[in-house]
Amino acid sequence: MSAYMLGVIIGISIGVILVIFLLRWTKKDGRMRCKWDERQLLIRGNGYKYSFFTVIILLYLYAMIGSEIKGFPMDSQAACILIILVGAVINIVYCIWNGAYFSLNENRKRVLMVFALLGAVNLLIGIRHLVRGDAFTGGVLNGLNANLFCGILFVIIFVTLFLRMLIPEKDYDEE
């Protein structure tokens, strides 16, 4: 086994352990699973549906015209990563605006701390790639911009959460 493969295996293992820890740490009851009410489940289902169709449409457009456009600003890896993240943004923003982003057993402050850490780390790595010049291959953005794209995703999530916090929650029991 090569040193590279061993590094990948160790990295993935550490990542899985970290995700399990963070899933438990961000829950009020120490469990990994989220608890949703029926209203939240319906809204989340709609969010997934809208993001799915967005990804399908964008991938179709990219497949049909993206590679044909001279001077397209990114390679296929960067384009596909960006399309996936656009789908994620559609789902997340929809769920936030409709009060179905945080589960009933989530500690919102801890989730926001995790988001802040992930966003800052991804932005720093992405900016480092830009400054070093490895974010471009042949003058177009490459897959190393995934960190920058993810950092921007977390900024969008923070702005959306902040704006949503300015609007009072509806009391769904009174309807």
C-alpha positions in Angstrom: 0.0 0.0 0.0 1.4 3.4 -1.0 1.9 6.2 1.5 -0.7 8.2 -0.4 -3.4 5.6 0.0 -2.6 5.1 3.6 -2.9 8.9 4.1 -6.3 8.9 2.3 -7.6 6.0 4.5 -6.4 7.7 7.7 -7.9 11.0 6.6 -11.2 9.5 5.8 -11.2 7.6 9.1 -10.5 10.7 11.1 -13.2 12.6 9.1 -15.8 9.9 9.9 -14.9 10.0 13.7 -15.0 13.8 13.7 -18.4 13.8 11.9 -19.8 11.3 14.5 -18.5 13.5 17.3 -19.9 16.7 15.9 -23.3 15.1 15.2 -23.5 14.1 18.9 -22.1 17.3 20.2 -24.6 19.5 18.3 -27.7 17.6 19.7 -29.3 18.6 23.0 -29.9 14.9 23.9 -26.5 13.6 22.8 -27.9 11.5 20.0 -26.7 11.5 16.4 -30.1 11.6 14.8 -32.2 14.7 14.3 -35.9 14.9 15.5 -38.3 16.6 13.1 -42.0 17.3 13.4 -44.4 16.6 10.5 -44.4 20.2 9.3 -40.6 20.3 9.2 -40.5 17.0 7.3 -42.9 18.3 4.6 -40.9 21.5 4.2 -37.6 19.6 4.1 -39.1 17.3 1.4 -40.0 20.3 -0.7 -36.5 21.7 -0.2 -34.9 18.5 -1.4 -37.3 18.4 -4.4 -36.4 22.0 -5.4 -32.7 21.4 -5.0 -32.8 18.1 -6.9 -34.6 19.7 -9.9 -32.1 22.6 -9.8 -29.2 20.3 -10.0 -30.8 18.2 -12.8 -31.5 21.4 -14.9 -28.0 22.9 -14.3 -26.2 19.6 -15.1 -28.3 19.3 -18.3 -27.4 22.8 -19.3 -23.8 22.2 -18.5 -23.7 19.0 -20.5 -25.4 20.6 -23.5 -23.7 23.9 -23.6 -21.0 24.2 -20.9 -18.3 22.4 -22.7 -19.1 24.1 -26.0 -18.6 27.6 -24.7 -15.2 29.0 -25.6 -13.6 30.6 -22.6 -15.8 28.8 -20.1 -14.3 30.0 -16.7 -14.0 26.6 -15.0 -13.1 23.0 -15.8 -15.7 20.2 -15.5 -14.7 19.2 -11.9 -15.2 22.8 -10.6 -18.4 23.2 -12.6 -19.9 20.0 -11.2 -18.9 20.9 -7.6 -20.4 24.3 -8.0 -23.6 22.8 -9.4 -23.9 20.5 -6.4 -23.3 23.4 -4.0 -25.9 25.5 -5.7 -28.4 22.6 -5.1 -27.4 22.6 -1.5 -27.9 26.3 -1.2 -31.4 26.0 -2.7 -32.3 23.3 -0.1 -30.7 25.1 2.9 -32.1 28.5 2.2 -35.6 27.2 1.6 -35.5 25.2 4.8 -34.2 28.2 6.8 -36.8 30.6 5.5 -39.6 28.1 6.2 -38.4 27.2 9.8 -37.3 23.6 9.0 -33.5 23.9 9.1 -32.8 23.1 12.7 -34.2 19.9 14.2 -36.1 19.9 17.5 -33.2 18.4 19.4 -30.4 20.6 17.9 -28.3 23.0 19.9 -28.4 26.0 17.5 -25.4 27.8 19.0 -23.2 24.7 18.7 -24.3 24.2 15.1 -23.5 27.8 14.3 -20.0 27.4 15.9 -19.3 24.3 13.7 -20.5 26.3 10.6 -18.3 29.2 11.6 -15.3 26.9 11.9 -15.9 25.0 8.7 -16.6 28.3 6.8 -13.5 30.0 8.0 -11.3 26.9 7.3 -12.7 26.5 3.8 -12.4 30.2 3.0 -8.8 30.2 4.2 -7.8 27.1 2.2 -9.7 28.5 -0.9 -8.0 31.9 -0.7 -4.6 30.2 -0.2 -5.2 28.2 -3.4 -6.0 31.5 -5.2 -3.0 33.3 -3.9 -0.6 30.4 -4.7 -2.1 30.1 -8.2 -3.0 26.4 -8.0 -6.7 27.3 -8.3 -6.3 27.7 -12.0 -5.3 25.3 -14.7 -4.8 26.8 -18.1 -6.4 30.0 -17.1 -9.7 28.4 -15.8 -10.9 27.5 -12.3 -10.2 23.9 -11.3 -11.5 21.5 -8.6 -9.2 23.0 -6.0 -11.8 25.8 -5.7 -14.1 23.4 -3.9 -12.9 24.9 -0.6 -13.6 28.4 -1.7 -17.1 27.4 -3.0 -17.8 25.7 0.3 -16.7 28.7 2.3 -19.0 30.9 0.2 -21.8 28.4 0.9 -21.3 28.9 4.6 -21.3 32.7 4.3 -24.7 32.4 2.4 -26.0 30.2 5.2 -24.9 32.7 7.9 -26.4 35.6 6.1 -29.7 33.7 5.6 -29.8 32.6 9.2 -29.1 36.2 10.4 -31.8 37.6 8.2 -34.3 34.9 9.2 -33.6 35.6 12.9 -34.8 39.2 12.3 -38.3 37.8 11.4 -40.3 36.5 14.3 -41.3 32.8 14.2 -45.0 32.0 13.4 -46.8 30.0 16.1 -48.1 27.0 14.0 -50.2 25.7 16.9 -52.6 28.7 16.6 -53.4 28.0 12.9 
